[in-house]
Amino acid sequence: MLVRNARPDELPRVGELRVRAYTEQGVLAPDSPYAPVLRALGTSGIGEVLVAVDGDDLLGTVTLRPFQEDSEITVSPDEAEVRALAVAPHAQRRGVGRLLLRTVVERAARAGTAHLVLSTQPVMVAARRLYASEGFVRLPERDWSPQPGLPLLAYGLRLDSARRD
């Protein structure tokens, strides 16, 4: 298994993987207005879209997005955001999510990011456990909701104290 930057020609497949993973977990309705956002994430050229692959098999993805003025969760230029961590249903429980998360933490640290933040849904229990096990802590003051009935929980990791396993 290898983690690398997604190639431009892979971005449509990456978007579909995100939507399929979230839909099959029951955290995204197939007709959700957020599905097109997930499909398009990273196509603007802002941030790094990473993929975990095994040969030609796309196993998972995560996006590292630097601070942007329009961010819902990052508040300063020394922060970056983890977006859309998703593992293909057939690849779950194989350590793909943990490898992607560790890689994005390493990349953010190398880029000089002081604080890495992310949002997740309360029902994403496995993801929340993963974040906590990798040193992320809850930031309840940054919880937010992109639409009624969809609360998002914020987590953060200070990179000067991040685990370096």
Rosetta blueprint (number, residue, H / E / L):
1 M L
2 L E
3 V E
4 R E
5 N E
6 A L
7 R L
8 P H
9 D H
10 E H
11 L H
12 P H
13 R H
14 V H
15 G H
16 E H
17 L H
18 R H
19 V H
20 R H
21 A H
22 Y H
23 T H
24 E H
25 Q L
26 G L
27 V L
28 L L
29 A L
30 P L
31 D L
32 S L
33 P L
34 Y L
35 A H
36 P H
37 V H
38 L H
39 R H
40 A H
41 L L
42 G L
43 T L
44 S L
45 G L
46 I L
47 G L
48 E E
49 V E
50 L E
51 V E
52 A E
53 V E
54 D E
55 G L
56 D L
57 D E
58 L E
59 L E
60 G E
61 T E
62 V E
63 T E
64 L E
65 R E
66 P E
67 F L
68 Q L
69 E L
70 D L
71 S L
72 E L
73 I L
74 T L
75 V L
76 S L
77 P L
78 D L
79 E E
80 A E
81 E E
82 V E
83 R E
84 A E
85 L E
86 A E
87 V E
88 A L
89 P H
90 H H
91 A H
92 Q L
93 R L
94 R L
95 G L
96 V H
97 G H
98 R H
99 L H
100 L H
101 L H
102 R H
103 T H
104 V H
105 V H
106 E H
107 R H
108 A H
109 A H
110 R H
111 A L
112 G L
113 T L
114 A L
115 H E
116 L E
117 V E
118 L E
119 S E
120 T E
121 Q L
122 P L
123 V L
124 M L
125 V H
126 A H
127 A H
128 R H
129 R H
130 L H
131 Y H
132 A H
133 S H
134 E L
135 G L
136 F L
137 V E
138 R E
139 L L
140 P H
141 E H
142 R H
143 D L
144 W E
145 S E
146 P E
147 Q E
148 P L
149 G L
150 L E
151 P E
152 L E
153 L E
154 A E
155 Y E
156 G E
157 L E
158 R E
159 L H
160 D H
161 S H
162 A L
163 R L
164 R L
165 D L
